[in-house]
Structure formats: structure tokens, C-alpha cells
Amino acid sequence: MFTLPELACAVQERLPLIVVVWNNLGYPEISTFMTERDVEPIGVELHTPDFALLAQAFGCTYESATSIAGLESVLRRSSSSQGPVLIEINEQKLIEEEHNASSL
């Protein structure tokens, strides 16, 4: 969310830029740090936007990766894009997919 103006600029200039968003639904590492020190976690459980809609609103390509193999495939495909590509890795979905794959 800190780089939305840069994403808009990349779209405007049609820069072949790959943006990877690791979506962990907030700041869990900060929350853990606070909890371990007996500090009530405040301001670390954030609402994250729908990154597919965000990419669409900015006019860039959106991809999602739910596995490491899927990420590699998406990165390869995105490397030939004529404009910016926003790739979202949803941490929760990644963990679920990896768990399901290891259960087989």
C-alpha cells in the first residue's frame, strides 16, 4: 500500500515491472513481537484490499500464486509482459496448498 503512486506511474509509462505482494493479512510478525513482550497488539490486524481489483483499477495485469511452483510459473509468464504485473502471494492460501500437497 506504500507504493500505489509508483504502480500508477508504472502503468502510465507501460514499464515491464513485476510487483510481488506477500499478503499476510496484516502485520503478524509485529503482533507476535508485541504479544511476546506482554504488549496488547494494537493496529496490526489490518484489512487488506482485494489486490485483483486494485490491479484492475490501476490498469495492470494481476496474477496470483498459491504454491512455490505456481510462483515460478507466474514469474516466467510475467517476465514477458509489456506493462506492470502485480503478483499476489496470499500467505494463508500458500500454507494451505503446501499442507494439502504434503498430505497426498
N, C-alpha and C positions, 0 to 999 in steps of 0.2 A: 504494500500500500504506500510505501515511501517513494516509489518510483513511477507513479502514474503519469506525471508530466513527461518523463523520459519515454514511456511507452507511447504516448501520444505523438511525440516527436519522431520516434522510430517509424510509426505508421505513416505520418505525413511525408517523411523522407524515403519511405519504402526501403528501410535498412534491413538487410537479411540477418536479423538479430534473434537469437534464441534466449528466451527468458524462462528460467525454471523456478517454479514456485513450490516450495516444500510446505504444504498446508498441514500444519499440526493443530489446527483449530484453536489457536491462541498462543500462549507462552507457557507451555507446561514445564519447561526447564526452569523458568523463573519461579513458577508456583511451587515446584519441588524444593528449590533452594529456600524459599520463604518458609515452607512447612517444616523443613528440617531444622530451622532456626527458631521455631515456635512463633513465627510471624504469620498472622492471618493473611492468606493470599487475597489481595485486592487488585483489581484492574488487570488481571492476567488471563481471565477467561473471556475471550473476545468473540464477537460474532464475525465470522469471515464471510466475505461475499461469495456469490456464485461466480467463479472465475471464468466459466464458459460464457456467461452473459456479459461479464466485464470485457473479455476479449472481443466479443461480438460488438459491444457498444463502441469500442475503440477502433474496430475495423481490422483486427488482426486475426490470424489463424489460432485456433485453440486445439490442443491435444491433451490427453490425459494418459498417465502411465500408472498401472496398478501392480506392476512387477518390475524387477530389475531387467529381465529380458524385454519386457514391453518398453521400458525406458530406452534401452539401446535401439530398439526398432524405431521408436518415435524420434529420437535424436538423429538417426540416419536419414529418415524421411524428411525431417525438418531442415536439415542442412542444405537442401537444395531450394528452399523457399525463396521467393522473390521479395518477401517482406517479413516483418516480425512474426514470431510464433511464440505463444505463451503455452508452456507445458506445465500442467499441474500434477504434482505427486501428492495425493491425499494419503497422509501417513496411516490413518486408520484403515483405509482400504488396502494399502500396501501390506500392512501387517496381517490382515485377514487373508489376503490372497496367498501370501507366503506360508501362512499357517495351513491353509487348505491344501496347498501344493505339497507340503511336507507330510500331510496326513495320508496322502494317497499311497 
